[in-house]
Amino acid sequence: QTAMDDQLVNQYLKPNGFTTGVYLVGWFLCDRWDKQHHQYQSTPKWSLERARDFFRDQASALSKNGISVSSFVLNCAANVPRKAAGKNG
C-alpha cells in the first residue's frame, strides 16, 4: 500500500524529472480464489470500490510540489462461476 509513493513517485518520477504518473492496479480479489493461497492471505479484503477510493485518495495526497499522480484500478476478478468456467477449458 506504499508502492505508489515508494516506487512511482520516488523511484520513477522524481529521479527522471517527470511530473505526471499513472498508478495502475489490477484487482483480482473474487470468490474463486483459494482461501488458503498465500496471495489471498496477504490481499486486503476490500471491495473494488473501496480499492478505487483508497488509491484515488492516495494519488490525490501525493499530487503536490509539481507532481501529478492518478490511479486506475482495473477489475480483473474472475466472476464466472467455477462450473461455467470449466466448460470451455
Helices and strands as residue ranges (DSSP letters): H 3-3, I 4-13, H 14-16, E 20-27, H 38-42, H 48-62, E 68-75, H 82-87
